[in-house]
Amino acid sequence: MALVTKRIEDLDPKIQALCQSSLSAREHSYSPYSKFKVGASLQCPDGSMVSGCNVENASYGLAICAERTAVVKAVSTGVTDFISVAIAADLETEFVGPCGMCRQTLAEFNPDMTIYLVRLDGMVQVTNLNILLPGAFSPKRLKFEFHNGNAKVEK
């Protein structure tokens, strides 16, 4: 899959809404240390969206990225099926992809997820988690005996 760059208004209306949701989520960012605001919105198969923003902490290691905030928010309400994610960040001319920790977190739920990287100028780069994290370590790809009922029950 080659990387595709488009304007938000040239995308499908549902994807436009997803991208706009990530931009809105970015506005809630708590980033007093880095001043680097990020928002993310996950799209579920039923069309619903779950958004999150980055939340920093004076103890830097305790910060959480927007993508993981959205995943934790979704999972805490029983939602675990995602088809795509839009990530909005504020670098003027660069697209900002998810960090390694977020890539692995997203792969847990869908290693084939489409990713929309959104800039503030309305440009969107379309990519895929397969490109950003090839060969992902994921229960969706590997048969883990210990995962969700796959364990052998001893009598």
C-alpha positions in Angstrom: 0.0 0.0 0.0 1.5 3.3 -1.1 1.1 6.3 1.2 -1.7 8.6 -0.1 -2.0 12.3 0.9 -5.3 14.1 0.5 -7.2 17.1 1.8 -9.8 16.2 4.5 -12.6 17.5 2.3 -11.6 15.0 -0.5 -12.1 12.0 1.9 -15.3 9.9 2.4 -17.7 11.8 4.7 -17.3 9.2 7.5 -13.5 9.6 7.3 -13.8 13.4 7.3 -15.8 13.1 10.5 -13.2 10.8 12.0 -10.4 13.2 11.1 -12.3 16.2 12.4 -12.9 14.3 15.7 -9.2 13.8 16.1 -8.6 17.5 15.6 -11.3 18.3 18.2 -9.8 15.7 20.7 -6.4 17.5 20.3 -7.9 20.6 21.8 -8.4 18.8 25.1 -4.7 17.8 25.3 -3.0 18.3 28.7 0.5 19.0 27.5 1.9 21.8 29.7 5.5 20.4 29.4 6.0 19.6 25.8 3.3 21.9 24.4 2.8 19.2 21.8 -0.9 18.6 21.5 -2.2 15.3 20.0 -5.7 14.0 19.5 -6.8 10.6 18.3 -10.2 9.1 17.3 -10.9 5.4 16.8 -13.6 4.3 14.3 -15.7 1.2 15.2 -17.4 -1.0 12.6 -20.8 0.4 13.6 -19.6 3.9 12.7 -19.2 5.1 16.3 -16.0 6.9 17.3 -14.0 7.0 20.5 -11.5 9.9 21.0 -8.6 10.7 23.3 -5.8 13.2 23.8 -2.4 13.0 25.2 -2.1 13.6 28.9 1.3 14.6 30.3 2.6 14.5 33.8 5.4 16.2 35.8 6.8 12.7 36.1 7.4 12.4 32.4 7.3 8.6 32.2 3.6 8.7 33.3 2.4 10.6 30.2 0.0 8.7 28.0 -0.4 9.3 24.3 -3.7 10.2 22.6 -4.0 6.8 20.8 -3.7 4.8 24.0 -6.0 7.2 25.8 -8.7 6.5 23.1 -8.1 2.7 23.3 -8.3 2.7 27.2 -11.4 4.8 27.0 -13.0 2.4 24.5 -12.0 -0.8 26.3 -13.3 0.6 29.6 -16.8 0.8 28.1 -16.6 -2.7 26.5 -15.6 -1.6 23.0 -12.7 -3.6 21.5 -13.3 -3.6 17.7 -11.7 -0.8 15.7 -11.3 -0.4 12.0 -9.3 2.8 11.8 -7.8 5.6 13.7 -7.2 9.3 12.9 -4.3 11.0 14.7 -4.0 14.8 14.7 -0.8 16.6 15.8 0.6 20.1 15.4 3.7 19.8 13.3 3.2 22.3 10.5 4.7 20.3 7.5 5.1 16.8 8.9 2.7 14.0 9.5 2.9 12.5 13.0 2.5 8.7 13.2 1.9 6.8 16.4 4.9 5.9 18.6 6.0 2.3 19.0 4.0 1.8 22.2 0.9 3.0 20.5 1.5 0.9 17.4 1.7 -2.2 19.6 -1.4 -1.2 21.5 -3.4 -0.7 18.3 -2.1 -4.0 16.9 -3.6 -5.8 19.9 -7.0 -5.0 18.6 -6.5 -4.7 14.8 -3.1 -5.2 13.2 -4.6 -4.3 9.8 -6.0 -1.0 10.9 -6.1 2.0 8.5 -4.4 5.1 9.9 -5.2 8.7 9.0 -2.4 11.1 10.0 -4.0 14.6 10.2 -2.2 17.9 10.0 -3.7 21.2 11.2 -3.7 22.5 7.6 -6.3 19.9 6.6 -3.9 17.5 4.8 -4.2 13.8 5.7 -1.8 11.0 5.0 -3.4 7.6 4.7 -1.3 4.6 5.8 -1.9 1.3 7.5 -0.6 -0.4 10.7 0.8 -3.2 8.5 3.2 -0.6 7.1 4.1 1.0 10.4 4.4 -2.3 12.4 4.9 -5.2 10.0 4.7 -8.6 11.5 2.9 -7.3 14.6 2.9 -9.4 17.7 -0.9 -9.6 18.1 -3.5 -12.1 19.2 -5.3 -11.4 16.0 -2.4 -12.9 14.1 -0.9 -15.4 16.5 -2.7 -18.2 18.4 -1.8 -17.6 22.0 -3.0 -20.5 24.2 -3.4 -18.0 27.1 -5.6 -15.5 25.2 -9.4 -15.2 25.7 -10.4 -18.7 26.2 -7.7 -20.4 24.1 -6.2 -22.0 27.2 -6.5 -25.7 27.7 -8.5 -26.4 30.7 -7.0 -29.1 33.0 -9.5 -31.4 34.7 
